[in-house]
Amino acid sequence: MRLETRLVQFNLCRMTSIWDLANPQLRDLAVYEPGKPIEETARELGIDPAEIVKLASNENPLGASPKAIQAMRAALENAHLYPDGSGFCLTRAIAAKLGLKPENVILGNGSNEVIEFLGHAFLNPGEDVITCQYAFVVYKLLATAFSVRTVETPSPDYQQNLDATLEAITPKTRLIFIPNPNNPTGTLVSQGAINRFMSRVPDSIIVVFDEAYFEFLDDSPDTLRYVREHRNVVVLRTFSKIHGLAGVRIGYAVAPSEVIEVLHKTRQPFNVNSIALAALDDEGHLRETKRVVKEGRAYLQEQFAEMRIRFVPGVANFVMVNVGDGCAVFEKLLKRKIIVRPLKGYGLPDWVRISVGTQEENKKLIAALREVMHCS
Ligand SMILES: Cc1ncc(COP(=O)(O)O)c(C=O)c1O
C-alpha cells in the first residue's frame, strides 16, 4: 500500500495544527520571561551596552570572582572533552563544605535544572504541588509541564504562611516548594516556622527548600539538618547569585542519598559543562559581595522610604517595590538605560523587582526613579 493511502486510511493527514501533536497542557503554558537582556536593550535604544544598568535578574553586582574566572579559563583548555558527568571534584568540594557525603549532592545546569529533575522523578498527571502565592514562577511552569496542579497558599502580606501550606496538603500532594528567601518578595521563613512545619508534614511528601539566595542571609535557617535526619527534604542552592556565575549555569541539590539516587536517573549524561565544573567557592569574594549587597539594599530601602514608595523589606539581593504601574515604570526606566523587572506575570502589576547593584548603579537607579515617580 502506498504511504499516502495508508496515511489517509489512518486519518493522519487531517492534522491541522501542531496542537494535534503537542502535549495539550503546554498550550497555555507561558514561556518563562527572563529579565530583559542588556544586548537587546542596547540594540533597541541604539546605544553602547556599557551604558546600561541591569538590575533585573538578581545577578552579582561585582561579577564572578577573579579566581573562578582563572579556573574557568584553565578549564577551557579541555573544552574538546566531554565533562565529567558526575562532577566528581565539585560534588566532593560541596559535600565537604556542608559536612555531608558526595552521595548527598547532585549538580544541575543551574538549580532550575534540578527543579526539572524533581518533576521527572516525582510528578504524575493529576497530582499536586504546593507553594505560596507570589513564589518563584518556575515551580508553576514545571507543574503545568507535568500536568500537575499548583496549589498556591495566600500571601496577603507577601510572607509565606507554612500553616496554610500544611492545611493545603491532600493525598494528591507530591512536592512542596518553599523558596527561602522567596523571589520576587525577598521575604524569609524563620527557623521556628520551618521546624513547626517539618514536625507536622507527612513523610510521603518531598519538601523542597529553594535557597538560591541563602548566602546573603545573616541569620540563615538550617534546613540541612533535615537532610542529615533522612527526611524527604531537598535543599537547592546555586552558583548563579552570590558566586556571580549565572552565565555558566551551575546549581545543586542536597538531599538524603536515596533521593539523590532517584534524581540521578533523570539527569542527562553531560548536563553540567566542564567550565561550570571549575566553579570555585571563593570565600573572600562571597564576603565582599555580601557586604556590597547589604549596604546597597539598605541604601535602596532608605531611599524608597524617603520617596514614600512602598516596598517589602527584603533579605536577598533585590527589593520588591510598589510603583503604581509596574510595566509603565519599567518602560520609563528603560528609556533612562536602566532595566528592572516588572512583576505583572506574578500577579503583581503594581510592583517591580529591583536587584541591588554597585553603589554607582544604585544611585543611578534612584535618580531615574525620582524623575519617573516625580519625587524631588
Ligand atoms: C528562588 C530561585 N530559585 C532558583 C533560581 C534559579 O537559579 P539558577 O537556575 O540560575 O541556579 C532562581 C533564579 O532567579 C531563583 O530566584
The ligand as a Tripos MOL2 file, in Angstrom:
@<TRIPOS>MOLECULE
LIG
   16    16     1     0     0
SMALL
NO_CHARGES

@<TRIPOS>ATOM
      1 C1         14.2640   31.2960   44.0500 C.3       1 LIG1
      2 C2         15.0710   30.8930   42.8520 C.ar      1 LIG1
      3 N1         15.3430   29.6000   42.6600 N.ar      1 LIG1
      4 C3         16.0610   29.1780   41.6210 C.ar      1 LIG1
      5 C4         16.5510   30.0680   40.6900 C.ar      1 LIG1
      6 C5         17.3090   29.5200   39.5160 C.3       1 LIG1
      7 O1         18.6230   29.8190   39.5410 O.3       1 LIG1
      8 P1         19.6910   29.0680   38.6170 P.3       1 LIG1
      9 O2         18.9430   28.1360   37.7020 O.co2     1 LIG1
     10 O3         20.4000   30.1400   37.8980 O.co2     1 LIG1
     11 O4         20.5470   28.3040   39.5730 O.co2     1 LIG1
     12 C6         16.3090   31.4330   40.8370 C.ar      1 LIG1
     13 C7         16.8020   32.3910   39.8400 C.2       1 LIG1
     14 O5         16.4680   33.5180   39.7710 O.2       1 LIG1
     15 C8         15.5450   31.8590   41.9520 C.ar      1 LIG1
     16 O6         15.2640   33.1460   42.1380 O.3       1 LIG1
@<TRIPOS>BOND
     1     1     2 1
     2     2     3 ar
     3     2    15 ar
     4     3     4 ar
     5     4     5 ar
     6     5     6 1
     7     5    12 ar
     8     6     7 1
     9     7     8 1
    10     8     9 2
    11     8    10 1
    12     8    11 1
    13    12    13 1
    14    12    15 ar
    15    13    14 2
    16    15    16 1
@<TRIPOS>SUBSTRUCTURE
     1 LIG1         1 GROUP 0 **** ****
